[in-house]
Amino acid sequence: MLWIYMGLLGFAIGLLVALVATPRVVEYVESETIEAPVASVYDAIRYQFSLMQWSAWPSTTGSACKVERNDGEVGAQTVFFDKKGQRFGYQEITQLDPMRLVAFKLESKGPPHVPTLAFHLVPIDDCRTQVILDFSNDISPPFHVLLRLFGVVKWTREMHVKDLDGLKRFCEPPHRTYTGEPAQQYAA
């Protein structure tokens, strides 16, 4: 019986250490060089109509999306709906610096967290653009441990890498969506 209590005590101490030692904030940077002018890449990111075509999230999660507010402007939202048609979150453009930056905040059901995402654009020359994806998420305890334990943090990063690949395919000829279909270019 003493071994059971010792095991439970060890588990409790381990859990406490994990809660204290595991960082709350997840941060990472990914980048991709795209064979397209910075203006094309900037518009592909800021116009949610275009973003929904190259992003991995809708097809991978089976969610539907709808643009609300003025597409391509600060405040524009891509609203996410589950398979039953229930709204479960959105991403909103929070900052635009023409040809240099598109930043988003994300809101969704689930554990309390504050995710932000920024795409920094660096023109290499007239026909190539370096895209730097900067992600940060402040996750409330104890979820900061659980999301790592269950692989959600790793999966999210993998999805962002897929997003960069999708953006590249969308911006470069022959202009494809994430799922490989011909892309519909946005007509502003």
C-alpha positions in Angstrom: 0.0 0.0 0.0 2.9 2.3 0.7 4.1 1.9 -2.9 0.8 3.1 -4.2 1.0 6.2 -2.1 4.6 6.8 -3.1 3.6 6.4 -6.8 0.7 8.9 -6.4 3.0 11.3 -4.6 5.6 10.9 -7.4 2.9 11.5 -10.0 1.7 14.6 -8.2 5.2 16.0 -7.9 5.9 15.3 -11.6 2.6 17.0 -12.6 3.5 20.0 -10.5 6.9 20.3 -12.0 5.5 20.0 -15.5 3.0 22.8 -14.7 5.7 25.1 -13.4 8.5 24.2 -15.8 6.7 24.1 -19.1 6.5 27.4 -20.8 3.1 28.9 -21.3 4.0 30.6 -24.5 4.6 28.7 -27.7 6.6 30.7 -30.2 8.2 29.8 -33.5 9.2 31.3 -36.9 9.0 29.5 -40.3 10.0 31.0 -43.6 9.6 30.3 -47.4 10.9 32.0 -50.5 8.2 32.5 -53.1 8.8 33.1 -56.7 6.4 36.0 -57.0 6.4 39.8 -56.5 5.8 41.1 -53.0 2.5 42.8 -54.0 1.1 39.4 -55.2 2.1 37.7 -52.0 0.8 40.5 -49.8 -2.6 40.4 -51.5 -2.8 36.6 -51.3 -2.3 36.8 -47.5 -4.5 39.9 -46.7 -7.5 38.9 -48.9 -9.2 36.2 -46.9 -10.9 35.0 -50.1 -7.4 34.1 -51.4 -6.2 32.8 -48.0 -9.0 30.3 -47.7 -7.8 28.8 -51.0 -4.1 28.3 -50.0 -4.5 27.6 -46.3 -4.2 24.0 -45.2 -6.6 24.5 -42.3 -10.1 24.3 -44.0 -9.4 21.1 -45.9 -7.4 19.4 -43.1 -9.9 20.2 -40.4 -13.0 19.8 -42.5 -14.2 23.2 -41.6 -16.0 25.8 -43.7 -15.0 29.4 -43.8 -16.7 32.7 -44.6 -15.3 36.2 -44.8 -17.0 38.9 -42.7 -16.3 42.6 -42.8 -14.2 44.3 -45.5 -11.9 41.7 -47.0 -8.3 42.8 -47.2 -8.6 45.5 -44.5 -7.9 45.6 -40.8 -10.9 44.0 -39.0 -11.7 41.5 -41.8 -12.4 38.1 -40.4 -12.4 34.6 -41.7 -15.0 32.8 -39.6 -14.7 29.1 -39.1 -17.7 26.7 -39.0 -17.6 23.0 -38.0 -19.1 20.2 -40.0 -22.5 20.9 -38.4 -22.4 24.5 -39.4 -21.7 25.8 -36.0 -19.4 28.8 -35.7 -16.3 27.9 -33.6 -13.8 30.7 -34.2 -12.3 33.2 -36.5 -9.1 34.9 -37.5 -9.0 38.7 -37.8 -6.6 41.0 -39.5 -5.2 43.3 -36.8 -2.4 45.0 -38.7 -1.4 45.8 -42.2 1.8 47.4 -43.3 1.6 47.5 -47.1 3.9 45.1 -48.8 5.6 44.3 -45.5 3.3 42.8 -42.9 -0.1 41.1 -42.4 -0.9 40.2 -38.8 -3.8 38.3 -37.3 -5.3 37.4 -34.0 -7.2 34.1 -33.7 -10.1 33.2 -31.5 -11.6 29.8 -31.1 -13.5 27.6 -28.7 -11.3 25.4 -26.5 -8.7 26.0 -23.9 -8.0 29.6 -23.0 -5.2 30.9 -25.2 -4.1 34.0 -27.1 -2.7 33.0 -30.5 -1.3 35.6 -32.9 0.2 35.1 -36.3 2.2 37.5 -38.5 3.4 37.2 -42.0 6.5 39.4 -42.6 7.3 40.0 -46.3 10.8 40.8 -47.5 11.3 41.5 -51.2 14.4 39.7 -52.5 14.1 41.2 -56.0 11.2 42.1 -58.3 10.1 38.5 -58.7 10.9 36.8 -55.3 9.6 37.4 -51.8 10.8 35.9 -48.5 7.8 35.2 -46.3 8.5 34.9 -42.5 5.6 33.4 -40.5 5.8 34.4 -36.8 3.5 32.6 -34.5 2.9 33.1 -30.8 0.3 31.5 -28.4 0.0 32.2 -24.7 -1.8 29.1 -23.4 -3.3 29.1 -19.9 -2.3 26.4 -17.4 -2.9 23.5 -17.2 -3.6 23.4 -20.9 -0.1 24.6 -21.9 1.1 21.2 -20.7 -1.8 19.2 -22.1 -1.6 20.7 -25.6 2.0 19.7 -25.8 1.4 16.3 -24.3 -1.3 15.5 -26.9 0.7 16.8 -29.8 -1.5 19.9 -30.6 1.5 22.3 -30.5 3.5 20.1 -32.9 0.5 19.6 -35.2 -0.2 23.4 -35.3 3.4 24.1 -36.3 3.2 21.4 -39.0 0.0 23.1 -40.3 1.7 26.5 -40.5 4.5 24.9 -42.6 1.8 23.5 -44.9 0.3 26.9 -45.0 3.6 28.4 -46.3 3.7 25.6 -48.9 0.1 26.3 -49.9 0.9 30.1 -50.2 3.8 29.2 -52.4 1.7 27.1 -54.7 -1.0 29.7 -54.8 1.4 32.6 -55.7 3.6 30.7 -58.2 2.4 29.5 -61.6 0.3 27.5 -62.3 -1.5 29.0 -59.2 -3.0 26.1 -57.3 -5.1 25.9 -54.1 -3.9 23.9 -51.2 -5.8 20.9 -52.5 -4.3 21.2 -56.0 -7.3 22.8 -57.8 -6.8 25.8 -60.1 -6.9 29.0 -57.9 -9.3 31.8 -58.4 -7.4 35.0 -58.2 -9.0 37.8 -56.2 -10.4 40.7 -58.2 -10.3 43.8 -56.0 
